[in-house]
Amino acid sequence: MSSLPFMLSALALMQTTPITEAGKAVHAEETARLANCLTLVETDPEAAYEDGLAWLSGGGRPGARHCTAVALIALGHPEEGAARLEDLANAPDAGGLEERALYLTKAGNAWLLAGAPEAALVTLDNALKLKPGETGLLKDRATARLSLEQWQLALNDLDAILEDTPGDVEALELRARARKELGQYDDALADIAMARSQLPDNIDLLVLRGDIREAARLAGN
């Protein structure tokens, strides 16, 4: 798993190195090629992976490693893709904090996709060290914590999100799930009602509302 002190020291070293015009040109070319690769992943992940391999053969630039990792996830190999993204986040040439946080975020989501919430939690914790309080990361970590039955810790993350963005439907649904497991049925139903005020026909919200009501009935509430 990634080490924040190592990443910060590597970043500091990189920031002391002047960026030449040639370096800027390489970065621009890499950015464009990566954008094309990530677009291709959506429609033809196998072709994107092959393009990434060809790119890797030319020197293994960070964009090439990013491309192949994301393509692997799309091809049904989320564990390998996640591990590659974590390696990239820890690499001396990974880029700045934004890039490293992005790699860790994608790795965390890949671990969730792979059904490995423990690994996802470690990775997302590291990403949050780079981007404290970032809403998407908190939501992803809450999802991992729900999978691990860490109900109160998930609730803490979701409370933080909803304090800043009270109308976040996804966060409201996740918090309702946490509150249901904690026996906070009235609060859970209040979250569902707020979410349904925005998405009244959402099937998942309707099903969850029924689950909460049934849990409350069985609990004698």
RAGI-V113049 format. One line per field, one symbol per residue. ss: DSSP state (a for helix, b for strand, c for the rest). phi: phi as a letter, one per 40 degrees, with the letter a starting at -180 (. if undefined). psi: psi as a letter, one per 40 degrees, with the letter a starting at -180 (. if undefined). A space follows every 50 residues. Layout:
# RAGI-V113049
ss: ???
phi: ???
psi: ???
This chain:
# RAGI-V113049
ss: cccaaaaaaaaaaaacccccaaaaaaaaaaaaaaaaaaaaaaacaaaaaa aaaaaacccccaaaaaaaaaaaaacccaaaaaaaaaaaacccccccaaaa aaaaaaaaaaaaacccaaaaaaaaaaaaaaccccaaaaaaaaaaaaaccc aaaaaaaaaaaaaaccccaaaaaaaaaaaaacccaaaaaaaaaaaacccc ccaaaaaaaaaaaaaaaaccc
phi: .cbcdcccccccccccccccccccccccccccccdcccccdcbacccccc cccccdccigcdccccdccccccccgbccccccccccccccdbchccccc cccccccdccccccgbccccccccdcccccbdgcdcccccccccccccgc ccccccccccccccbccccccccccccccdccgcccccccccccccccbc bccccccccccccccccccgc
psi: iihdddddddddddeehihidddddddddddddddddddddddgdddddd ddddddeeefidddddddddddddefgddddddddddddeidedaadddd dddddddddddddefgddddddddddddddghehdddddddddddddefg dddddddddddeddgeehdddddddddddddeegdddddddddddeddgd ehddddddddddddddddee.
